[in-house]
Amino acid sequence: MTEQQAYALKIISAEQPAHNKVLQTPAQLVLFPLNEEDKALIAAMKEKLYELKGVGLAAPQVNHHKQIIAIYIPEESALLRNNAKAYPMHMLINPSYLGIDSAGVDSDFEACYSVSNKAGKVPRFNQISVQFYDEQGQHYNRIETGFYARVLQHEIDHINGTLIIDRLTPECVQGSMEEMTNLRRQELSSIQRELFDRLMKEKQVKSKQ
């Protein structure tokens, strides 16, 4: 990957049949030490997620079939969620998770950059055991909870070829992006709603640029 290619990452969509293989089959393990191509991809994914303003991005979403995910939860995103806090940009390589059944399962709103026509309340484990490598090849095994655990499950699903449309079973609250955006807004507090409206307006302005 050249530097020019690295900074031209584009989100691919499940609505595009040509991208089904990348989005719906397990991604390849990454070897250490990282090669220059993987380093360039990681740098580009960070830039892309900053551009998107969080909260998570998996390599298959930018048409790279590798087990790499980026997480960045800005303060504003955390304020719109329960049991959430901000997280700086960081990468997880070859990540996997196991749900902790005793902590239960909860459903909350999720959308996906790679699914443009549907969103909904996706059931996720409240607590997970996650293991991964960082960019230096250091291995970690942690217990994570709350919104961060939800984001991890969403992104790790991507590298396993699973999308939110696979998680949204018939009994789940679901619908078009517009329907779910309106429903989510209704469930926010008045303070959260003001922030939500501002962020949505900024997003609309940016999309027209």
N, C-alpha and C positions, 0 to 999 in steps of 0.2 A: 504494500500500500504506500503510494507516494504521499507527500505532505498535502498536495492539492486534493487527492482522493480522500484523505483522512478528514478533511474539513468540509466535505460535501456529502456527509451522511444524510440519508433520507429515510423517513419512517415508511415501512412497507405495511400493507393492509391485508387482512384476511379476506377482504372482498375482492382481492386481485388473485385469481386462480394460479397465476404463475409463481406466487409466493407461498403457496400452501405447504410445500415441502419444508421450507426453512422455518415456517411458523408452527408446523404441526408434527415435527419429528424431533427426537432428542438431539441436542447440539453436541458438538465434539469437545472432549476434554482438552484443556490447555496445558501445555508442557512448560516446565521451568528448567532453566531461567527463561524468562520471556524473550521471544525474538523481536526483531525490530517491527515487524508487521503487527504483532500483538500490542506492542507499546504504542504504536501509532493509532491503533483502533481504540485503545483505552483513553488516550488523550482526546481523540475525536468524540468519544461517547461522553466524556465529561463536558466538553464544550456544548454538545447537543443538549444534554440534560440541563445545563445552565440556561441555554436558550429557551428550553421548554418550561423552565422554572419549576422543575421537579415533577414527580417525586422519585420515580424509578424508571430505569431503561435497561433492557436486556439486548445483548448483541444480535439475536435473531430479528429483533424489531427493526434493525438497521441493515438487514440482509447479510449478516455475518453469523455463520452457523457455529458459534463458539460459546462455551460456558463462562460468559463474562456478564456481570450486571453492575450497574452504577446506581447508587442511592444518594439522593439529596433531598432533604425535607426542610424547606425554608420555614422560618418562623410563622409566616402568614398561613402556610398550609397546615401547620400544626395547630394553629388557633381555630381552625375550622373542624377539627376532629376531637373526639373524646379520647382520653388516655393517650395523648400524643405529645411529643416534644420535637424540637428541631434537631436535625442531624446535618453535619457538614458533608460535603461530597466525599464519597469513598467507594472503592471498588471491592467486589467479592468475586473471586475466581473459583471455578469448579464448586459452587455452593450446593448444599443439599439440606433438607430439613426433615424432622419428624415431629408430628403434632403431639402435644401432651394432652391426652384425652381427659385427664382429671381436671384440667383448667377450663374445659368446656369449649363450645363453638358459638360464635356470634356472627350475625349478618350485618353488613354495612355497605354503603354505596361504594361502587367501584366503576371506573370507566377505563378504557385502554386506548393508547395511541394507535394500536394496530387493529382496533375494532371500531369502526366509525358509526355503525348503525345500531348499537345496542349498549345498554348499561344496566345496572341493577344492584340489588343488595346481595352480595356474594358471601356465602358462609365460609368462615375461616376459623382456624384454631386460635384461641386467645393467647396461647403460649406455645412456643416451639423450641426444639433443640436444633440449632443450626450450626453447621460446620462449613468452613471455607478457607481459602488462601487469600492473602493480600498480594499486592503487586511484587513484593520482595520474596514471595514464596513461603511466608510464615503461615503456619496452620493455626486455626482458631476453632474452638468448640464452645458455644455459648447458649445460654437460655435467654430468649427474647420474648417480650410481651407487647400488648397494645397495638397501636397503629403501625409501629415499626415492624412488628411481627407480621402484620397484614401485608405491608409493602413487600417484605421479603418473600412471603408465600406467593404473591402475585408474580414477582419477577423470576423466582426460581421455577415457577410453573412454566414460564416462557422457555427456559432452556430445556425443559422436559417435553416441550411440544404441546402444552396445555394452555388454552385461552380462557378468558372469563365466560365466553359463550359455552364452554364445556362445563363450567362450574354452575352456571345459572340453570338449575333444574326447574321443571314446571311450577313447583310450589314457591319459587323465589319471586320476590318483587322485581319486576324488570320491565323494560320498555325502550322506546327510542331515547336518544341522547337528550332531546328537548324535554320529553316527559319526565325523565329521571332528574334532569337539572332542576326543573320546577318543583318536583317532589322533595328533592334534597333541600332546596331553599326553604320550603315550608317548615321543615323540621329543625332549622337552625334557630338559635336565639336571635333577638333583635340586633345585638352587637355583632354576632357572627354574620348576620344577613347583610349588614352594611359592608363588611369586609368582602363577603362573597360577591356582592353586586359590583363593587369596585374592581375586583380581580376579573370578573367576567367581562366588564366593560373594557378593561385594558387588553384582554385577550381578543375581543372583537376588533378593537382598533388595530392591533398588531396583525391580525389575519388579513386586513384590508391593505396593508402596506406593501 
